[in-house]
């Protein structure tokens, strides 16, 4: 198949999923065309089946807001026509599903019907999408897609609860590539960061408000009172300053490291003993799955789709959003005992294997084939 993938190029979950999906499809022999406003973060190496088309345009002084949707739409029309794509798969509804819909209408004038699959990732529904600023456009664009997927059952339900959607939404969960995420031997690294055998707690995210970074620090502070421990904070974003201030206020700077944005997350997770995800909302929690693939148990909130990934009292624990005492109690119960930790590590790996990319990729391929077959008669109208 010739597949167009539209995504955000940043370190955010939707861009990561889209890029890893495209790379895996290319490895299986499909011809993949990425369309984004800059090179996706995880698209660094060359592959003969991967093409990248950048949406770029010179801004005009009249535009207080550069019309990105228009530029993206034009790029999609061009790429679909001249590379004869079979399907467009857009990740994150805003504005990708809308631009894809418009491109579809324009292409119809040229006798081409391009089927569009929209994958909903989370904040495009739960936070930004339901805001009245975008709500009617998001709802319409989802309904006009030829196929819609959501990354968890929870997100599918929230989409139906939030919008008037009159088409089926298929749940295709996020996935993990065990070549990048496994318990690599990085003992030398562990010794450098925790020289006295301290337990290592870790959090990775884009440090947005929804991630509740201050809860991460609060949970660590409570664990630290009972167990020698270090906290590694990976990533960067708007809430980092507040978290840094909290570390200073709690006098924990010697035991908390801010590592900033990192590429080799799998290698860092390999030295972690526990992953913290106290998020306010999370459609899936890809970062938790990445941790579990590296045999790291997860102490998290019970928001959104997290319980579909992190199984309570088995791969980690779930607490109500904001209940840092409960999270700390759970963390201590795992970290206090080597045997308990070993069992949680094993369970985490087993659960992560359910989301192996080799299991999930065929679901996308089958879905594309179904959507293409349902719309084939619309071509050359
Ligand atoms: O977490 C973010 O803020 C990034 C966001 C995105 O759209 O890039 O992540 C969402 O998509 C990920 C991949 O499907 C999910 O694993 C995250 O749970 C989801 N984030 C939220 O729902 C807050």
Boltz pocket constraint, residues with backbone or C-beta under 6 A from the ligand:
constraints:
  - pocket:
      binder: B
      contacts: [[A, 12], [A, 13], [A, 14], [A, 15], [A, 17], [A, 92], [A, 120], [A, 121], [A, 122], [A, 123], [A, 124], [A, 126], [A, 151], [A, 174], [A, 206], [A, 208], [A, 210], [A, 281], [A, 282], [A, 283], [A, 284], [A, 285], [A, 286], [A, 287]]
      max_distance: 6.0
